Amino acid sequence: MISKRIAVVDYKAGNLKSVETSLKYLGADFFISKEPGKVLKADSLIIPGVGEARAAMENL
């Protein structure tokens, strides 16, 4: 199995803790960052948040 590094974007909104808990449970290789340079180095990207589109757009 090929391991992929996942970036979880911390934009000060959304359900970040729930995503973190789920990824830990799954044993995923991930990191949380708000720095574009780090996020762009990931293989996959998660932008957490249900119903947080406005906050996401304002903070991203």
C-alpha positions as CSV (number, residue, x, y, z in Angstrom):
1,M,0.0,0.0,0.0
2,I,1.3,3.5,-0.9
3,S,1.2,5.9,2.0
4,K,0.0,9.4,1.1
5,R,0.7,12.5,3.3
6,I,-2.6,14.4,4.0
7,A,-2.7,18.1,4.9
8,V,-5.6,19.3,7.0
9,V,-6.0,23.1,6.5
10,D,-6.4,25.0,9.7
11,Y,-8.4,28.1,8.7
12,K,-9.8,28.9,12.2
13,A,-13.2,27.4,11.5
14,G,-14.7,24.0,10.8
15,N,-14.6,20.8,12.7
16,L,-10.9,20.4,12.9
17,K,-10.9,18.3,16.0
18,S,-13.3,15.8,14.6
19,V,-11.2,15.4,11.4
20,E,-8.0,15.0,13.5
21,T,-9.7,12.4,15.7
22,S,-10.9,10.4,12.7
23,L,-7.5,10.5,10.9
24,K,-5.7,9.3,14.0
25,Y,-8.2,6.5,14.4
26,L,-7.6,5.5,10.8
27,G,-3.8,5.6,11.3
28,A,-3.4,8.2,8.5
29,D,-0.2,10.1,7.8
30,F,-1.4,13.7,8.2
31,F,-0.5,17.1,9.5
32,I,-2.5,20.2,10.3
33,S,-1.2,23.6,9.0
34,K,-2.3,27.0,8.0
35,E,0.9,27.7,6.0
36,P,0.4,27.5,2.2
37,G,3.9,26.3,1.6
38,K,3.5,23.2,3.8
39,V,0.0,22.5,2.6
40,L,1.1,22.5,-1.0
41,K,3.6,19.7,-0.3
42,A,0.9,17.2,0.7
43,D,-0.4,14.5,-1.5
44,S,-4.0,15.1,-0.4
45,L,-5.9,18.0,1.2
46,I,-8.8,18.2,3.6
47,I,-10.6,21.5,4.3
48,P,-12.8,20.7,7.3
49,G,-16.1,22.2,7.9
50,V,-19.8,21.5,7.3
51,G,-21.7,24.7,6.7
52,E,-18.6,26.8,7.1
53,A,-18.2,27.9,3.5
54,R,-18.3,31.6,4.3
55,A,-15.7,31.3,7.0
56,A,-13.6,29.2,4.8
57,M,-13.6,31.6,1.9
58,E,-12.9,34.6,4.2
59,N,-10.0,32.9,6.0
60,L,-8.4,31.1,3.1
